[in-house]
Amino acid sequence: MSIQEQDSAGAPARASLVNDPKVRGLFYQVVLIAALLSFGYFIVSNTITNLERQNIASGWGFLENTAGFGTNQSLVDYSEASSYGRAIYVGFLNTLLVAAVGIFFATVIGFIVGIARLSNNWVINRIAYCYVELVRNVPLLLQIFFWYFAVLRSIPGKRDKWSLFDTVHLNIGGLRLPKPIWEPGSQWIGYALIIGLVAAFAVARWARKRQEATGQQFPVFWTGVGLILGLPIITYLVTGMPMYLEHPNFVETGPILRRGFELNVGINVIPEFLALTAALAIYTASFIAEIVRAGIQAVSHGQTEAAHALGLRNGPTLRLVIIPQAMRVIIPPLTSQYLNLTKNSSLAVAIAYPDLVSMGGTVLNQTGQAIEIIGIWMAVYLSLSLITSAFMNWYNQRMALVER
């Protein structure tokens, strides 16, 4: 029987603070935080001193100065008289656009190729295999150059065009599309679209709960299509069709220098965007395809046999049984590929696509504010990565198995 030390009042003596693990842990944390703050203060003060010694101004006031340079793509109003801050904002929106479009097409292509890798058809299987092995082993920058300098440089020049149904046109100046012109009252079409999206989501949730409770299926897909497309179309007709399409105007006659597409008519998707998006989507899809293949193969083959025993064909089995279970394996590495695509979009500077890095680089060259510009780049890409990760983690939790 051990004998505890007691104080004069007869109570057990308290352990020394030096031997208390909680106190030691708190002390080490305080010391570490103090060391980090001291190191950060040293870096910041040393940087400010060196900048002042070289007569380089610091601060964010330069963002309000006139940029003085233009761009060939802007999702918001921008001109040479706009500020540096506006120029960086334009580059940020262009980065978001190419990342969103690239992620969409990379996901679609990746899932198709990943499923094709498991096809029993030898030709389809080998084509998918060659695609994956060829594309993922060629550097992304080289693929960007291939699409921009080899593919898009071989299409017709500015005085000629390739057309599809006389509506979509392509030449070296870019992809020309009809532009919707919104007239008064067209806002109701947007409201109808929002209502259709909300209604489709509500129907999907109701159908899932109904199927879990009764086993009865509901045509969710076609109902959603009807709500999302039908409501805006009905609203468009009821409100007197307050929207029309402005088609690109191609001048075929007259002086040679005046021939070609008329400026500011229709939508022009610049070739830099086409080349960058194609390269990012096709390159990232080769990795997503392998992720999808591994996820499907991780599902027990007994699930397929059980589905076939219930009378399900291959298509419904893959869509309703295999893919939902494979998603739990697919989502974590898929998140990494989405992050990689977003960060790889910074290679756009190689073909002069006006993304965040390209526009910010021009601002840096004109102002010399290297610390601030690099800080903006780091903050933006870090924020995009954290937001993407948070969304994918939420989706992963939604797809996780739930104990009943």
N, C-alpha and C positions, 0 to 999 in steps of 0.2 A: 504494500500500500504506500503510494507516494505521499510525501509530506509537502504541501504548498506553503510558500512563504506568506506570512500575514503581517499587516501593518499593526500599529498600536491599537487600532479599533477592532482588530480581529478579522477584518475583511481581507480577501486575497490581494496581494500586491499586484499592481498593473505592470505590464511588460514595458520595457524601455522603448522609447520612440524609435531608436535606431533599429531595433529588432522587429518593429511592427511592419508587416509587408504592405499594408495600405499606405502608411506614411511614406515608406521608401518609394513605392510606386508613384505617389503624388509628387514627391520631391524630384524624381527623375523626369517626370513629365514637365514640370515647371522649368527645370534646367534645359531640357531640350527645346521647349518653346522659346525660352529666352535666347538660346544660342541661334535659333532660326531667325528670330526677329533682329538680333544683332547682325547676323550675316546679311539679311535683307537690307538693313539700314546702311551697312558698309557698301553694298553694291550700288544702291540708289544714290547715296551721297558721292561716291567715287565717280559714277556716271555723270552726275550733274556738274561736278567739278571739271571733269575732262571736256564736257560740252562747252562750258563757259570759257575754258582755256582756249578752245579752238573757235570761239565766237560763233557757235552753233546754238540757235535759239531752241528752247524746248517749250512744251506746252501744246495745247489743242486749238489755239487760236487760228492756226493756218487753215483749219477745216472750213472757215467762213470766207476765205479768199477765193477769188475767181479762178476757175480751173483753166480756161483758155484752150481746151482741147475737146474734140468731139469723140463720138463713138458710133459704130455701125449697128449697134443693137441696144435698145433701152426699153424696159418695160414701163417706165414712168417718164414724165416730161424731163428732158435734159437737153441742154445746149452748151455751147462754148462759154456762155455767160454764167453758167451754173457754178456752184461752189465746189471745192475739193470734197467736202463732206457728201454732197450730192453725187459726185462721181464715184466715190467709194460705195455709196448706197446702190447705185446702178450696178456696179460690179457684184455686189452681194446678191442682188436679185437675180442676175444672170447665173451666178453660181447655184442658187437654189433651183432655178429652172432646169439647168442641165443635170443636176443631181436627181431631181424628182423624175424627170423623163427617163434618164438613164436607169434608175432603179426599177421603174415600171417595166421597161423593155427587157432589162437583164433578168428580172424575175420570170417574165413570161417565157423568154427563150430558154432560160435555165431549167425551168420545170419541164418544158417540152423535150429538151435534149436529155435531161436526166431520166425521164420515163422511157425515151427512145433507147437509152443505153441498156435497158432491161428487156427490150422487145425480143420476141422469139423470131422475128423476121431478121435473117442474117444481114441483108442489105441495110435496113434501117439501123440495126445495131452497129454495124461497121462505120456507117456514115457519122453517127453520133460519136463513136469512139475517136475517129479521125479528127472531128471538129474539136473535141475536148483537148486531145493531145497536141494538135497543131496550134490552136489559139492560145492556150494558157502557157505555152513555152516560148512564145514570141513576145518580146518586151512591149509594154503598152505604148510607150512613146513611138516606137517603130510602127505600130498599128495606126496610131493617129496620123503619122506622116503618110502611111499607105492610103488611108481613106481621103486625106486632104490633097496630097500631091499626085497620087496615081489614079484614084477613082474619080474624084470630083473634077480633076483637070481634064478628063477625057470626055466630058459631056459638052453639049453645044455651047458656043460663045454667047455673048450678050446680044448679038443680032439674030440669034436663032433660039429654038426651044424644042423640048420634048413635052408633049401634052398628053393628059389622060382625061378622056371624055370632055376635052376642051374646057376643063375646069381647074385641074391641077397642072401646073407647068414647072419645068425644071430646066435651068441652064446654069452657066458658071456663076451667075449672079446670085443664085439661091433657089429655093423652092417657093413658088408663088401660089398662094391659096386665096379663096374668096374671103373677104372681110365682112363680118356682120355689122350693119349700121343700125344702131338702136334709136328709135324715135320715141316721142312722148307716149307713155302708157306701156312701154316695153318692160318696165320694172315688174309688172305683174307676172311676166313669164319667169323671171328669177324667183319671185315668191312661190310660184307654182312648183318650180324645180326643187326648192328647199322643202316644201310640204311633201312632195313626192319622195324625196330621200328619207325624210323622217318617217313617213308612212311605210315605206319599204322596210326600214329597219325595225319598226314596230311589228309588222307582219312576220318578219323573219324570226323575231324573238317569240312571238305567239305560236308560230308553227313548230318551233323547236320544243317548246314546253308541251304543246299538244301531242307531238310525236313521242316524247318521253313518257307521257302519261297514258296514251292510248295506243301508240304504235302506228297511228294513221299518218300518212304523209300528205303534205300540202304543196301545190305547185308554186314554191317560193320564188324560183327564178323568173318565170313568166309573169307572175304577179308583180314582182319588183320592176321588171322591164316596163310593164304597163303603167305603173305608177310614176316611175322616173321619166319616161318618155311621153306617156299619154297625157298626163296633166299639163305639162308645158305646151304640148301641141294643141290641146283643147283651148287652153288660155290664149294661145297665139291666134287661133281662129276667132274666138269670142271677142277679143279686144280689137279686132279689125286688122290683124296682121301688122303690128307696129314695128316690124323689123324686116330688112331686106339684105341681100348679099351684094357687096360691091366686088365685081370680078376684076382681076388684073387686066389691064389694057395693053395689048402688044401692038406696037406700031411697026408695020411691015413695009411701008412705002415712004418715000421722001428721002432727004439727005441721009447718007449712011450713018452719020454721027447721031442722028435723031431717032434712028430705029432702035427697037427694043422695048422693054417694059417701061411704062410711064411711072415716074416716081410717086410715092405716097398714095398709090392706088392698090388696094388689096393688101394681103399680108405677105411679107417677104421673110422667109426663114433663111438666114445667111448660111453660106457653105461652111463656115467655121463651126457653127453650132451643129450642123448635120454630121460633119466629120468627127467632132469630139463625142457627140452622143452615140454615134454608131460604134466607135472604137471602145468607149467605156462600157456600153451595153453588151457588145459581143464578147469582150474580154472578161468581164465579170461573170457573164452567163456561163462561161466554161467552168468556173469554179463552183457556181451555184448548181450546175448540172451534177457534179460529183457529190455535192452535199445532198441533193435530192436522191440520187442513186443510193448513197449510204443509208439515208433515212428510211427509204422503202425496204432495203434489205435488212434493216434492223427489226422490222416487224416480222413476227413469227409467221412462217408459211402456213401454219395451222389456221390463221385468221382467214387466209384466202380460201382454204379448203372448206372452212365452216360457212363462208359466204356462198360458195358454189353449192354446198349442200342445201342451202336455203333457197336455191334457185336464182341467185343473182348472177348476171353475166359479168364479163371481165371489166367493162366500163364502169357500171355501178359499184362493183366491188372495189375498184381502185379509188373511185371518188368518194364513196360513203364509208368504206371500212379501212383501207390501207393508208391513204393520204392523211386523214385526221389523226391516226396514231403515229404516223411518221413525222408529223409536224413537231412533235415534242422533241424529236432528235434533230430536226432540220433548223428550227428557229435560232438556237444559240450561235452556230457557225454562220447562219444566214445574216445575222446582225453584223458580224465582223465584215462580211462582204459589202454590206450597205455602207458601213463606215469607210471601208477602203475606196469604194467608188466615189464617195463624196470628197475624200481627201485627194484622190487621184485626179479629180477635175481641175486641180491647180496646174496640171500639165498643159492646160489650155493656152498658157502664155507662149508655148512653142509655135502655135499657129495663129497667134494674135486674136484669139477669142476674148472679148472684153469681160472676163470674169473678175473676181475679187482681187486675185493676185496681179493680173494684168493692169487693171485700173489703178490699184494701189501702187504698183511699181512705177507707173507714170507719175503719180502724185509724189512718190518718194524722189524720183529723179528731178522734179521741178522744185521741190521744197527742201530736200535734204533731211526731212524729219524721219530718219530711219527707225529710231526707237518707237515712236508713236505708231508708224505704219506697221511695223512688225508686231507690235502689241495688238493692233486691231486684227491682223491676220490670225494670230494665235487665239485671241478671244473668240473670234467668229467660228473658226474650225472646232475649237473646243466645245463651244455652245452647241453647234450642230451635232457633234458626236454625242454629247450628253443627252440631247433631246431625242435623237434617234435611238440611243440605247434605252432610255426610259420608256419610250413607246413600245419597243420590241420586248422589253422585260415585262411590261404590262400585258402584252399580247401572249407572251409565253406563259404567264400565270393563268390567263384565261383558258389556254389550251392544256394546262396541266391536269393530270388525273385527280379526281375528287373522290374522297372516301365517302361511301354511302352508309 
